[in-house]
Amino acid sequence: MIRKLGSGEYRLYSMKKDARTGRRRNLGTFATLEAAKRHERAVQYFKRRG
């Protein structure tokens, strides 16, 4: 999940909430939406590889 911050940057969050904190995990902050999408694809790839 990608959200735009007040600073104009984009932050990638995990889809699931952390059971302990009740918040989503920050998976990185990026200057552009394209960079955030590129990293999200990389995260999905590594989640599903053996």
Rosetta constraint file for C-alpha pairs under 8 A:
AtomPair CA 1 CA 12 HARMONIC 5.69 0.50
AtomPair CA 1 CA 13 HARMONIC 5.18 0.50
AtomPair CA 1 CA 14 HARMONIC 6.29 0.50
AtomPair CA 1 CA 15 HARMONIC 6.08 0.50
AtomPair CA 2 CA 10 HARMONIC 6.50 0.50
AtomPair CA 2 CA 11 HARMONIC 5.55 0.50
AtomPair CA 2 CA 12 HARMONIC 4.57 0.50
AtomPair CA 2 CA 13 HARMONIC 6.21 0.50
AtomPair CA 2 CA 36 HARMONIC 7.16 0.50
AtomPair CA 2 CA 37 HARMONIC 7.86 0.50
AtomPair CA 3 CA 10 HARMONIC 5.65 0.50
AtomPair CA 3 CA 11 HARMONIC 5.43 0.50
AtomPair CA 3 CA 12 HARMONIC 6.67 0.50
AtomPair CA 3 CA 13 HARMONIC 7.80 0.50
AtomPair CA 4 CA 8 HARMONIC 6.30 0.50
AtomPair CA 4 CA 9 HARMONIC 5.90 0.50
AtomPair CA 4 CA 10 HARMONIC 4.51 0.50
AtomPair CA 4 CA 11 HARMONIC 6.41 0.50
AtomPair CA 5 CA 9 HARMONIC 5.41 0.50
AtomPair CA 5 CA 10 HARMONIC 5.86 0.50
AtomPair CA 5 CA 11 HARMONIC 7.00 0.50
AtomPair CA 8 CA 31 HARMONIC 7.55 0.50
AtomPair CA 9 CA 29 HARMONIC 6.80 0.50
AtomPair CA 9 CA 30 HARMONIC 5.79 0.50
AtomPair CA 9 CA 31 HARMONIC 4.83 0.50
AtomPair CA 9 CA 32 HARMONIC 6.51 0.50
AtomPair CA 9 CA 33 HARMONIC 7.97 0.50
AtomPair CA 10 CA 29 HARMONIC 5.69 0.50
AtomPair CA 10 CA 30 HARMONIC 5.17 0.50
AtomPair CA 10 CA 31 HARMONIC 6.21 0.50
AtomPair CA 10 CA 32 HARMONIC 6.40 0.50
AtomPair CA 10 CA 33 HARMONIC 6.08 0.50
AtomPair CA 10 CA 36 HARMONIC 6.60 0.50
AtomPair CA 11 CA 26 HARMONIC 7.18 0.50
AtomPair CA 11 CA 27 HARMONIC 7.35 0.50
AtomPair CA 11 CA 28 HARMONIC 5.79 0.50
AtomPair CA 11 CA 29 HARMONIC 4.30 0.50
AtomPair CA 11 CA 30 HARMONIC 6.17 0.50
AtomPair CA 11 CA 36 HARMONIC 7.01 0.50
AtomPair CA 12 CA 26 HARMONIC 6.14 0.50
AtomPair CA 12 CA 27 HARMONIC 5.16 0.50
AtomPair CA 12 CA 28 HARMONIC 5.44 0.50
AtomPair CA 12 CA 29 HARMONIC 6.35 0.50
AtomPair CA 12 CA 36 HARMONIC 6.41 0.50
AtomPair CA 12 CA 40 HARMONIC 7.19 0.50
AtomPair CA 13 CA 24 HARMONIC 5.91 0.50
AtomPair CA 13 CA 25 HARMONIC 5.46 0.50
AtomPair CA 13 CA 26 HARMONIC 4.74 0.50
AtomPair CA 13 CA 27 HARMONIC 5.35 0.50
AtomPair CA 13 CA 28 HARMONIC 7.50 0.50
AtomPair CA 14 CA 24 HARMONIC 5.62 0.50
AtomPair CA 14 CA 25 HARMONIC 5.25 0.50
AtomPair CA 14 CA 26 HARMONIC 6.68 0.50
AtomPair CA 14 CA 27 HARMONIC 6.63 0.50
AtomPair CA 15 CA 24 HARMONIC 6.95 0.50
AtomPair CA 16 CA 24 HARMONIC 6.32 0.50
AtomPair CA 17 CA 21 HARMONIC 7.93 0.50
AtomPair CA 17 CA 22 HARMONIC 5.58 0.50
AtomPair CA 17 CA 23 HARMONIC 5.12 0.50
AtomPair CA 17 CA 24 HARMONIC 4.47 0.50
AtomPair CA 17 CA 25 HARMONIC 7.05 0.50
AtomPair CA 18 CA 22 HARMONIC 5.15 0.50
AtomPair CA 18 CA 23 HARMONIC 5.48 0.50
AtomPair CA 18 CA 24 HARMONIC 5.80 0.50
AtomPair CA 18 CA 25 HARMONIC 6.75 0.50
AtomPair CA 19 CA 23 HARMONIC 7.88 0.50
AtomPair CA 28 CA 36 HARMONIC 7.92 0.50
AtomPair CA 29 CA 36 HARMONIC 7.38 0.50
AtomPair CA 30 CA 35 HARMONIC 6.17 0.50
AtomPair CA 30 CA 36 HARMONIC 5.68 0.50
AtomPair CA 31 CA 35 HARMONIC 7.17 0.50
AtomPair CA 31 CA 36 HARMONIC 7.99 0.50
AtomPair CA 32 CA 36 HARMONIC 6.53 0.50
AtomPair CA 33 CA 37 HARMONIC 6.18 0.50
AtomPair CA 34 CA 38 HARMONIC 6.10 0.50
AtomPair CA 35 CA 39 HARMONIC 6.26 0.50
AtomPair CA 36 CA 40 HARMONIC 6.14 0.50
AtomPair CA 37 CA 41 HARMONIC 6.29 0.50
AtomPair CA 38 CA 42 HARMONIC 6.49 0.50
AtomPair CA 39 CA 43 HARMONIC 6.19 0.50
AtomPair CA 40 CA 44 HARMONIC 6.26 0.50
AtomPair CA 41 CA 45 HARMONIC 6.20 0.50
AtomPair CA 42 CA 46 HARMONIC 6.35 0.50
AtomPair CA 43 CA 47 HARMONIC 6.14 0.50
AtomPair CA 44 CA 48 HARMONIC 6.44 0.50
AtomPair CA 45 CA 49 HARMONIC 6.25 0.50
